[in-house]
Amino acid sequence: MVHEITSSNFEELVLKSDKPVLIDLWAEWCGPCRMLTPIVKEMGEEYEGKAIIAKVDVDANPDIAAKYGVRNIPTVLYIKDGELVDKQVGAVPKSTLSAKLDKLI
């Protein structure tokens, strides 16, 4: 399952999560972001119960992007225990995203 993160549910789903969180920051108009979408959906199913897989629309939630200094999209953030522990900028293969998440589980 892929969670849609907004400014209103960010604290509950991300900062208070007892599992590692992978957040894909994206926008509808971003071509490389659309390339990551099926990968993120697959990971949502594969990591069910082990990690939170989420997406943030930066146009609708610019405060979240600003909080983490995100200047380019797609950007994938890795959060554990409420803290940013890793970041991946740009469209990358699923193996790259999974390897970073696996280190946090």
C-alpha positions, 0 to 999 in steps of 0.5 A: 500500500502506498500512503498519500502524505499531506501536511495534515497527516505527515506527523502521524504517518511519518514522524511517529511511525515505528517503521522506516518510511520511504517518501517519494516527493513528486509532481504531476508535471514531472516526467521522471517522477512518473517513471518512479510511480510504478516502482513505488507502487510495487514497493508498497506491496512488497514492504507491507508491514515492514516499512511505510511507503508514501508519496507527497505531491510537492505542489499540494504540500510545498511545506514538506519539500521545504522542510527537507530542502528538496529542490529537485524532484523526484526525491526519495527521502528515508526517515527512521524514528522521525529523522531523515537518514538518507536521500535519493535524488532523481529517477533510479532503479528499484534496486537502488531504492530497495537497498537503501530501505533494506538497511533501515529495516 
